[in-house]
Amino acid sequence: MTTNWQALLGAMMILIGGIKTWLHMGTVPLLSLPTCNGDALTVALGNASLFERAHCWGCYMFAAGLIVVALAAYDRFAKRRSVAS
């Protein structure tokens, strides 16, 4: 995969992860957990910290996108240095 495609993929991951996290944080502050007997346990998240409210797969997608973009930038920089020397 070329560095351009790698950077584009990373940017898309950042965008998707950011949107998912933003949508997740803007939802109703209630967490519904299904129990073993078919009931549901509802937990209010009003007093939850920012990290607890923002924790979803969007966070991991955003972080992975940052890593992919950083690696693409590093590869591009390394190629330029090897050509210059």
C-alpha positions, -999 to 999 in steps of 0.1 A, spaced: 0 0 0 14 34 -9 17 61 16 -10 81 -1 -35 53 3 -23 47 38 -28 83 48 -62 84 31 -73 52 50 -60 68 83 -79 100 76 -111 80 70 -106 61 102 -101 93 121 -133 108 106 -154 77 112 -141 72 148 -147 109 155 -182 108 142 -190 76 162 -176 91 194 -195 124 189 -227 105 183 -221 82 212 -215 112 236 -246 130 223 -270 101 231 -294 99 260 -273 95 292 -288 61 300 -271 27 297 -293 -3 293 -277 -36 301 -295 -68 294 -295 -94 322 -295 -132 322 -332 -135 329 -343 -113 301 -347 -81 321 -327 -49 315 -308 -29 340 -308 8 333 -279 29 347 -280 67 346 -247 82 333 -254 118 343 -225 119 368 -201 99 346 -168 113 337 -159 123 301 -138 92 296 -166 69 307 -191 86 284 -168 87 254 -157 51 256 -169 31 226 -153 16 195 -151 51 180 -122 58 204 -102 29 191 -109 37 155 -98 73 161 -66 62 178 -59 36 151 -64 63 124 -39 86 142 -14 58 142 -19 49 106 -15 86 95 16 90 117 32 59 101 24 71 66 40 104 74 70 87 89 74 64 58 72 94 35 97 113 56 120 83 57 119 79 19 128 116 14 157 113 37 170 82 19 168 100 -14 186 131 -1 215 112 14 
